[in-house]
Amino acid sequence: MKTNSTCCGGSTTSCDSNIAELPRYYPRQLITPDDLTLEQNYFRDRMRRHNRLLHGWGVVCGALVCPVTAKDANGVISLQPWQVQVQRGYALGPYGDEIILDCVRTVDLRTSGVSGVTGEPCIDMPDPWCSQVTIPRNSGTLYIAVKYEQSMTRPVRVQPIGCGCDDSSCECSRWHDGYEIGILPCCPDDAAAPPQWGDLFKGDVPSCPDCPPQPWVVLAAVQVESDGSITSVDNCACRRLVASLSPFWWQCSEGDTTVTGVAPAQITAGQAMPVTVSGTNLDPKATYTFGNGIMVDVPAQGAAPLTSVKLNVTPDVTATGSRTLVVVNPDCRTVTFANAITVNAPKAPAVPAGKQIKKKP
């Protein structure tokens, strides 16, 4: 890890970590906390590197900064001095961490900001043991930003290893994801310009981007006067957005299969007969069926889609009556064509002329 400094303060980066090993477990192994921690860090490091190098960093959705309004007894709405609200949202930090803002947080511009823990109740409560610490602010532009932050939680009692005074009787058993909303005096990426879309798919082999020098994701620029009145909130100034495929989707546009006719419409039971099915977007790989008792064979056809498909149909001698054609396409969509064919009973053999049938007495 290394430390870089900017006009917005120094920061210890974590995207330089390259953990390339993880524990291998085997029977009768003595597992230590270092082994389990190494496994966690291995997958966390991979996730951060994946997010940073493939998805980039910035605001994915939401996280709007809005003025805080108040209504008096006469119904007059005014803006609260020195206060803004950060709405719910999701962002990727410069080091690949996920920043989940699951609560609406009120920020006083005279302070250094607020911290939050993802998953905790959405209540803005001041620390009862500490007084509010304010920072003198002059009129000008302040930048509301957020960064990833972890905190330890769920303390549990542990067995002391000695009798010294330094032995701790409890240890925190969980790491909890959280965030810190800060107030910056400048925009860290003031000179940066987003690339053009067409430039992403041309040029030489790209080099891996450097580790960002600071952990902040800027959300908005707030113009404030010396008396605390907020004159403007710009959610686009210095905000870096990350492309998300979440709102995009598509629907398959293959042409629907239709059946317009079957010829011949009359066939005889017990006799094989070629039948032609006419329609649109017919697929020779589809399943064609007229129901029980009728065997259907699909000979080799042309390439799909077709306007007609030839079938070899052989009904049983008992499969008589009107039949419905059901076409099941390879994508499992079905098409039904009622009264497609009528299977007639086989005709009785004709009696030769001049020959009489003698009846038994």
C-alpha positions as CSV (number, residue, x, y, z in Angstrom):
1,M,0.0,0.0,0.0
2,K,1.0,3.6,-0.5
3,T,-0.1,7.0,0.7
4,N,-0.9,9.8,-1.8
5,S,-1.9,13.4,-1.0
6,T,-4.2,15.7,-2.8
7,C,-5.8,19.1,-2.1
8,C,-8.5,17.2,-0.3
9,G,-6.2,15.4,2.1
10,G,-4.1,12.3,2.2
11,S,-5.4,8.8,1.9
12,T,-4.0,5.3,2.2
13,T,-4.9,3.3,-0.9
14,S,-5.7,-0.3,-0.9
15,C,-6.0,-1.1,-4.6
16,D,-2.3,-2.0,-4.8
17,S,-2.8,-5.2,-2.9
18,N,-2.3,-8.3,-5.1
19,I,-3.1,-11.4,-3.0
20,A,-2.4,-14.4,-5.2
21,E,-2.8,-17.2,-2.7
22,L,-5.5,-18.7,-0.6
23,P,-5.6,-21.5,2.0
24,R,-5.9,-25.1,0.9
25,Y,-7.8,-27.1,3.5
26,Y,-7.1,-30.8,4.2
27,P,-8.1,-33.3,7.0
28,R,-6.6,-32.8,10.5
29,Q,-5.4,-29.3,9.6
30,L,-5.0,-26.8,12.4
31,I,-6.8,-23.7,11.1
32,T,-5.8,-20.3,12.5
33,P,-7.5,-16.9,12.2
34,D,-4.8,-15.9,9.7
35,D,-5.9,-18.7,7.4
36,L,-9.5,-17.6,7.5
37,T,-8.6,-14.0,7.1
38,L,-6.4,-14.8,4.1
39,E,-9.2,-16.5,2.4
40,Q,-11.5,-13.5,2.9
41,N,-8.9,-11.1,1.7
42,Y,-8.2,-13.2,-1.4
43,F,-11.8,-12.9,-2.6
44,R,-12.2,-9.3,-1.5
45,D,-9.1,-8.4,-3.4
46,R,-10.3,-10.1,-6.5
47,M,-13.7,-8.3,-6.3
48,R,-12.1,-4.9,-5.8
49,R,-9.7,-5.4,-8.8
50,H,-12.6,-6.6,-10.9
51,N,-14.7,-3.6,-10.1
52,R,-11.9,-1.1,-10.5
53,L,-10.5,-2.4,-13.8
54,L,-13.6,-3.6,-15.5
55,H,-16.5,-1.4,-14.2
56,G,-14.5,1.7,-13.2
57,W,-15.5,3.8,-10.2
58,G,-18.1,6.5,-9.5
59,V,-21.8,6.8,-8.8
60,V,-23.9,3.9,-10.3
61,C,-27.4,5.2,-9.3
62,G,-29.1,7.6,-6.9
63,A,-27.1,9.4,-4.2
64,L,-28.6,12.8,-5.1
65,V,-27.7,15.8,-2.9
66,C,-30.8,18.0,-2.1
67,P,-31.4,21.1,0.0
68,V,-33.2,20.6,3.3
69,T,-36.6,22.4,3.4
70,A,-38.7,23.5,6.3
71,K,-42.3,24.7,6.5
72,D,-43.4,27.3,9.0
73,A,-46.8,27.7,10.6
74,N,-48.0,29.8,7.7
75,G,-47.1,27.1,5.2
76,V,-44.1,29.0,3.8
77,I,-41.3,26.7,2.6
78,S,-37.7,27.8,3.1
79,L,-34.3,26.2,2.8
80,Q,-32.5,25.3,6.0
81,P,-29.1,27.0,6.3
82,W,-25.9,24.9,6.2
83,Q,-27.8,21.6,5.7
84,V,-28.2,19.2,2.7
85,Q,-29.6,15.7,2.4
86,V,-27.8,12.8,0.6
87,Q,-30.4,10.5,-0.9
88,R,-30.1,6.7,-1.1
89,G,-27.8,5.4,-3.8
90,Y,-25.1,3.0,-4.8
91,A,-21.5,3.7,-5.9
92,L,-18.2,2.0,-6.6
93,G,-15.3,3.5,-4.8
94,P,-11.9,4.3,-6.4
95,Y,-10.4,1.2,-4.9
96,G,-13.2,-1.1,-6.1
97,D,-15.3,-1.1,-2.8
98,E,-19.1,-1.1,-2.9
99,I,-20.6,1.9,-1.2
100,I,-24.3,1.3,-0.3
101,L,-26.2,4.4,0.9
102,D,-29.3,2.8,2.2
103,C,-30.5,5.8,4.3
104,V,-31.2,9.4,3.6
105,R,-28.6,11.3,5.6
106,T,-28.6,14.9,6.6
107,V,-25.2,16.7,6.5
108,D,-24.3,19.9,8.2
109,L,-21.9,21.8,6.0
110,R,-20.2,23.3,9.1
111,T,-19.0,19.9,10.2
112,S,-16.5,17.4,8.7
113,G,-19.4,15.1,7.6
114,V,-21.2,12.1,8.9
115,S,-20.5,8.3,9.0
116,G,-23.0,5.5,8.5
117,V,-23.2,1.8,8.7
118,T,-25.1,-0.1,5.9
119,G,-28.0,-2.0,7.3
120,E,-28.4,0.1,10.5
121,P,-31.7,1.9,11.2
122,C,-32.1,5.2,9.3
123,I,-31.9,7.6,12.2
124,D,-29.7,10.7,12.4
125,M,-28.7,10.6,16.1
126,P,-25.9,12.9,17.5
127,D,-23.4,11.3,19.8
128,P,-24.6,12.0,23.4
129,W,-21.0,11.9,24.7
130,C,-19.5,14.4,22.2
131,S,-20.5,17.9,21.4
132,Q,-21.1,19.1,17.8
133,V,-17.8,20.2,16.3
134,T,-18.1,22.8,13.7
135,I,-15.6,24.2,11.2
136,P,-15.5,27.9,10.2
137,R,-16.8,28.1,6.6
138,N,-16.5,31.0,4.2
139,S,-18.8,31.6,1.2
140,G,-17.9,29.5,-1.8
141,T,-18.2,26.1,-3.2
142,L,-18.1,22.9,-1.1
143,Y,-18.1,19.4,-2.5
144,I,-20.2,16.6,-0.9
145,A,-18.4,13.3,-1.3
146,V,-18.6,9.7,0.0
147,K,-16.1,7.0,0.6
148,Y,-16.1,3.4,1.8
149,E,-15.5,2.7,5.4
150,Q,-15.4,-0.5,7.5
151,S,-16.3,-0.7,11.2
152,M,-16.0,-3.5,13.8
153,T,-19.1,-4.7,15.5
154,R,-20.6,-7.5,17.7
155,P,-18.1,-7.7,20.5
156,V,-17.9,-11.1,22.2
157,R,-16.1,-12.2,25.4
158,V,-12.8,-14.1,24.8
159,Q,-10.7,-16.1,27.2
160,P,-7.7,-14.0,28.3
161,I,-4.3,-15.5,27.5
162,G,-2.5,-14.1,30.5
163,C,-3.0,-12.2,33.8
164,G,-1.6,-8.9,32.6
165,C,-3.5,-5.6,32.6
166,D,-3.3,-5.4,28.9
167,D,-5.5,-8.5,28.3
168,S,-8.7,-7.7,26.6
169,S,-11.9,-9.4,27.7
170,C,-13.8,-9.0,24.4
171,E,-13.2,-8.9,20.7
172,C,-15.4,-7.6,17.9
173,S,-16.5,-10.6,15.9
174,R,-17.8,-8.8,12.7
175,W,-16.6,-6.3,10.1
176,H,-19.5,-4.1,8.9
177,D,-19.6,-2.3,5.6
178,G,-20.2,1.4,5.9
179,Y,-19.5,4.8,4.5
180,E,-18.4,8.3,5.4
181,I,-19.9,11.4,3.8
182,G,-17.4,14.2,3.8
183,I,-17.1,17.8,2.8
184,L,-14.2,18.7,0.5
185,P,-12.9,22.1,-0.4
186,C,-12.1,21.1,-4.0
187,C,-12.9,18.7,-6.7
188,P,-10.3,15.9,-6.9
189,D,-10.9,15.4,-10.6
190,D,-11.3,19.0,-11.6
191,A,-9.0,18.7,-14.6
192,A,-10.3,15.3,-15.8
193,A,-12.6,14.9,-18.7
194,P,-14.7,11.8,-19.5
195,P,-13.6,9.9,-22.6
196,Q,-15.6,9.9,-25.8
197,W,-17.6,6.7,-26.4
198,G,-15.9,6.1,-29.8
199,D,-12.5,6.3,-28.2
200,L,-13.1,3.2,-26.1
201,F,-12.9,0.8,-29.1
202,K,-9.9,2.1,-31.0
203,G,-6.2,2.7,-30.4
204,D,-3.3,0.7,-29.1
205,V,-3.3,-1.9,-26.3
206,P,-4.6,0.0,-23.2
207,S,-2.3,0.3,-20.2
208,C,-3.7,-0.6,-16.7
209,P,-4.9,2.6,-15.0
210,D,-2.9,3.8,-12.0
211,C,-4.3,3.5,-8.5
212,P,-6.5,6.6,-7.8
213,P,-4.8,9.0,-5.3
214,Q,-7.9,9.4,-3.1
215,P,-10.9,7.4,-1.9
216,W,-13.6,9.9,-2.4
217,V,-16.5,9.8,-4.8
218,V,-17.9,13.3,-5.3
219,L,-21.7,13.6,-5.3
220,A,-22.4,17.3,-5.8
221,A,-21.1,20.9,-5.6
222,V,-22.9,23.1,-3.2
223,Q,-22.7,26.9,-3.3
224,V,-23.1,28.4,0.2
225,E,-23.0,31.9,1.5
226,S,-21.3,33.1,4.7
227,D,-24.6,33.1,6.5
228,G,-25.2,29.5,5.6
229,S,-27.8,30.1,2.9
230,I,-27.5,27.6,0.1
231,T,-27.8,29.2,-3.3
232,S,-27.3,26.2,-5.6
233,V,-26.8,22.5,-5.6
234,D,-25.2,20.9,-8.7
235,N,-25.4,17.1,-8.8
236,C,-23.4,17.0,-12.1
237,A,-20.4,19.1,-11.2
238,C,-17.5,16.8,-10.4
239,R,-19.8,13.7,-10.2
240,R,-18.4,10.7,-11.9
241,L,-20.9,8.2,-13.2
242,V,-20.5,4.5,-13.9
243,A,-22.3,2.8,-16.7
244,S,-24.9,0.3,-15.5
245,L,-26.8,-2.3,-17.5
246,S,-29.4,-2.7,-14.8
247,P,-32.1,-0.6,-16.6
248,F,-31.4,-2.1,-20.0
249,W,-33.0,-5.3,-21.4
250,W,-34.2,-6.7,-24.7
251,Q,-36.9,-8.9,-26.1
252,C,-36.3,-11.6,-28.8
253,S,-37.6,-10.4,-32.1
254,E,-37.9,-13.6,-34.1
255,G,-40.9,-13.6,-36.4
256,D,-44.0,-15.3,-35.1
257,T,-44.9,-18.6,-36.8
258,T,-48.3,-18.6,-38.4
259,V,-50.2,-21.4,-40.2
260,T,-52.6,-20.3,-42.9
261,G,-53.6,-23.7,-44.4
262,V,-53.1,-27.4,-44.8
263,A,-53.5,-29.2,-48.1
264,P,-55.1,-31.6,-48.8
265,A,-57.7,-31.1,-46.1
266,Q,-59.2,-34.6,-46.6
267,I,-57.1,-37.7,-46.1
268,T,-58.0,-41.4,-45.6
269,A,-57.3,-43.5,-42.6
270,G,-54.8,-46.2,-43.1
271,Q,-53.1,-44.6,-46.0
272,A,-49.8,-42.6,-46.1
273,M,-50.2,-39.2,-47.8
274,P,-48.1,-36.1,-48.3
275,V,-49.5,-33.0,-46.7
276,T,-48.3,-29.4,-47.2
277,V,-48.5,-26.9,-44.3
278,S,-48.5,-23.3,-45.5
279,G,-47.8,-20.2,-43.4
280,T,-45.0,-17.8,-42.3
281,N,-41.7,-18.4,-40.4
282,L,-42.2,-22.2,-40.5
283,D,-39.2,-24.2,-39.1
284,P,-38.4,-27.6,-40.5
285,K,-37.0,-28.6,-37.1
286,A,-40.3,-27.9,-35.4
287,T,-42.5,-30.7,-34.2
288,Y,-45.8,-31.1,-36.2
289,T,-48.5,-33.2,-34.7
290,F,-52.2,-34.0,-35.5
291,G,-52.8,-35.8,-32.3
292,N,-52.9,-39.5,-31.3
293,G,-53.1,-42.2,-34.0
294,I,-51.4,-40.1,-36.7
295,M,-47.7,-40.5,-37.5
296,V,-46.0,-37.4,-38.9
297,D,-42.6,-37.5,-40.6
298,V,-40.8,-34.3,-41.7
299,P,-38.5,-34.9,-44.6
300,A,-35.5,-32.7,-45.4
301,Q,-36.5,-29.1,-46.1
302,G,-34.8,-25.9,-47.0
303,A,-33.4,-23.4,-44.5
304,A,-35.7,-21.7,-42.1
305,P,-37.8,-19.6,-42.2
306,L,-40.1,-21.2,-44.8
307,T,-43.5,-20.4,-46.1
308,S,-44.4,-24.1,-46.6
309,V,-43.4,-27.4,-45.1
310,K,-44.1,-30.8,-46.6
311,L,-45.1,-33.6,-44.2
312,N,-45.6,-37.3,-44.7
313,V,-48.8,-38.2,-42.7
314,T,-49.9,-41.8,-41.9
315,P,-53.1,-42.1,-39.9
316,D,-54.2,-45.3,-38.2
317,V,-57.4,-47.0,-39.5
318,T,-59.2,-45.9,-36.4
319,A,-57.9,-42.3,-36.4
320,T,-60.9,-40.7,-38.0
321,G,-62.5,-37.3,-37.7
322,S,-61.4,-33.7,-37.7
323,R,-57.9,-33.0,-36.3
324,T,-56.1,-29.9,-35.1
325,L,-52.5,-29.2,-36.1
326,V,-50.1,-28.2,-33.3
327,V,-46.7,-26.8,-34.2
328,V,-44.0,-26.8,-31.5
329,N,-41.0,-24.6,-32.5
330,P,-37.4,-25.3,-31.3
331,D,-37.8,-22.3,-29.0
332,C,-40.9,-24.1,-27.5
333,R,-43.4,-21.6,-28.8
334,T,-46.5,-23.3,-30.1
335,V,-49.0,-22.6,-32.9
336,T,-52.4,-24.2,-33.2
337,F,-54.5,-24.5,-36.3
338,A,-57.9,-25.9,-35.7
339,N,-59.7,-28.3,-38.1
340,A,-56.5,-28.6,-40.2
341,I,-57.4,-32.0,-41.7
342,T,-60.3,-34.5,-41.7
343,V,-59.4,-38.1,-41.6
344,N,-62.1,-40.2,-43.4
345,A,-62.8,-43.9,-42.8
346,P,-61.4,-46.2,-45.5
347,K,-64.0,-47.0,-48.1
348,A,-65.5,-50.6,-48.4
349,P,-64.1,-52.6,-51.4
350,A,-66.4,-52.2,-54.4
351,V,-68.5,-55.2,-55.6
352,P,-67.8,-56.1,-59.3
353,A,-70.7,-55.6,-61.7
354,G,-72.9,-58.6,-62.5
355,K,-71.7,-60.5,-59.4
356,Q,-74.4,-61.2,-56.9
357,I,-73.8,-62.1,-53.3
358,K,-75.7,-65.1,-52.2
359,K,-77.3,-65.1,-48.9
360,K,-77.2,-68.1,-46.8
361,P,-80.6,-69.7,-46.1
